[in-house]
Amino acid sequence: MYANHGMYPEEKILGNTFVVNVKAGIDYVKVTKLEQTIDYEIILNIVKEEFATAKPLLEELVYTIEQNVLIQYPSMKYFYLSIQKLNPPLGTEVESSEVSIERKY
């Protein structure tokens, strides 16, 4: 994904590429319909919506996404989200910086 998250002025102007990884879990019973489980397309739409508004800290972005996914899936038992910023402007060549959250509910 491409977005303008970051603390530095050039990040707000030029933006950056981000890699998002999500894992979510539920208590598995006899699941026969998509409505009985987690729809990753819905999670992707939540991520896209949050990425549309630039935030200075990835920690804020991770937390906001988690909260919105929980609203959509209150019975969720496990959630993992990582956001990597590729080639962050740190004054030296760095492949990525990453913020992640992992929760069991």
QUIMOLIN-V116259 format. One record per residue. N is the residue number from 0. RES is the residue in three letters. SS is DSSP state (A for helix, B for strand, O for the rest). PHI is phi as a letter, one per 30 degrees, with the letter a starting at -180 (999 if undefined). PSI is psi as a letter, one per 20 degrees, with the letter a starting at -180 (NA if undefined). Layout:
# QUIMOLIN-V116259
N_RES_SS_PHI_PSI, N_RES_SS_PHI_PSI
This chain:
# QUIMOLIN-V116259
0_MET_O_999_q, 1_TYR_B_c_p, 2_ALA_B_a_r, 3_ASN_O_c_k, 4_HIS_O_d_q, 5_GLY_O_k_r, 6_MET_O_d_h, 7_TYR_O_d_q, 8_PRO_A_e_h, 9_GLU_A_d_h, 10_GLU_A_d_h, 11_LYS_A_d_h, 12_ILE_A_c_g, 13_LEU_A_d_h, 14_GLY_O_i_a, 15_ASN_B_a_r, 16_THR_B_c_p, 17_PHE_B_b_q, 18_VAL_B_c_p, 19_VAL_B_c_p, 20_ASN_B_b_p, 21_VAL_B_b_p, 22_LYS_B_b_p, 23_ALA_B_b_q, 24_GLY_B_b_q, 25_ILE_O_b_r, 26_ASP_O_d_p, 27_TYR_O_d_p, 28_VAL_O_c_a, 29_LYS_O_d_n, 30_VAL_O_c_o, 31_THR_O_b_i, 32_LYS_O_b_q, 33_LEU_A_e_h, 34_GLU_A_d_i, 35_GLN_A_d_i, 36_THR_O_b_a, 37_ILE_O_c_p, 38_ASP_O_c_o, 39_TYR_A_d_i, 40_GLU_A_d_h, 41_ILE_A_d_g, 42_ILE_A_d_g, 43_LEU_A_e_g, 44_ASN_A_d_h, 45_ILE_A_d_g, 46_VAL_A_d_g, 47_LYS_A_e_g, 48_GLU_A_d_g, 49_GLU_A_d_h, 50_PHE_A_d_h, 51_ALA_O_d_h, 52_THR_O_c_o, 53_ALA_O_d_p, 54_LYS_O_b_q, 55_PRO_O_d_h, 56_LEU_O_c_p, 57_LEU_A_d_h, 58_GLU_A_e_g, 59_GLU_A_d_g, 60_LEU_A_d_g, 61_VAL_A_d_g, 62_TYR_A_d_g, 63_THR_A_d_g, 64_ILE_A_d_g, 65_GLU_A_e_g, 66_GLN_A_d_g, 67_ASN_A_d_h, 68_VAL_A_d_h, 69_LEU_A_d_h, 70_ILE_A_d_g, 71_GLN_A_d_h, 72_TYR_O_b_m, 73_PRO_O_d_i, 74_SER_O_c_j, 75_MET_O_e_p, 76_LYS_O_c_h, 77_TYR_B_b_q, 78_PHE_B_b_p, 79_TYR_B_b_p, 80_LEU_B_b_p, 81_SER_B_b_q, 82_ILE_B_b_p, 83_GLN_B_c_p, 84_LYS_B_c_o, 85_LEU_B_d_p, 86_ASN_O_h_l, 87_PRO_O_d_q, 88_PRO_O_d_n, 89_LEU_O_c_j, 90_GLY_O_i_i, 91_THR_O_a_r, 92_GLU_O_d_o, 93_VAL_O_b_p, 94_GLU_O_d_g, 95_SER_B_a_r, 96_SER_B_b_q, 97_GLU_B_b_q, 98_VAL_B_b_p, 99_SER_B_b_r, 100_ILE_B_b_q, 101_GLU_B_b_p, 102_ARG_B_b_q, 103_LYS_B_c_p, 104_TYR_O_c_NA
